[in-house]
Amino acid sequence: MLVLVVAVVGGLIAGAVLGGSLANLDGLSLRLAWLVVVALLLQIVAFSPLGRPLPNSVVITMHIASYGLLLTFVVANLWRRPVMCFGLGVLLNALTITINGGYMPASAAALRLAGLPVSSRPHNNSEVAGPATHLRFLGDILGVPHRLPLANVFSIGDILIAVGLAWLIAAGMAKRERRAEECKADSAIASGRP
């Protein structure tokens, strides 16, 4: 959730600095945007007290399914450049989580930096990387120090998700004329025209 908070705040600040307006966000049309909401709800349920009584297999299924929904949203909106960036992050995270049994591997050093427990049991959506971990470099290898607000661990994929989301918000806040030019350029990219 830290990534989403940072992305939304960063996108709103960037949009305002670039002369955009929140009112312009109502013209930002995204196909199947409701899938993002469902995906977030699945993750919230799976990794909150609501998910504690659920069997581990159900939690893992919900986690992987949430990424499937996010990837479906990405494919539906791939013609937008910010969504390409967001989608690459989602793809990297989905691949890493799926290949490692449903949890994002986290480095012990990043967990310690963030003040999170380093144990053999999963913590939220992460578990400590071990000898059998695949794609370790795409896991939660970065951390926000525990002395700072919202301390947590995050991955390269999370950074791409945050940049893509912030970019999408800032572009959506842009003046309508500028956004129309960007939409034409995005349509040209989608159709293969120069």
Secondary structure, 3 states (H helix, E strand, C coil): CHHHHHHHHHHHHHHHHCCCCHHHHHHCCCCCCHHHHHHHHHHHHHCCHHHCCCCHHHHHHHHHHHHHHHHHHHHHCCCCHHHHHHHHHHHHHHHHHHHCCCCEEECHHHHHHCCCCCCCCCECCEEECCCCCCCHHHCECEECCCCCCCCCEECHHHHHHHHHHHHHHHHHHCCHHHHHHHHHHHHHHHHCCC
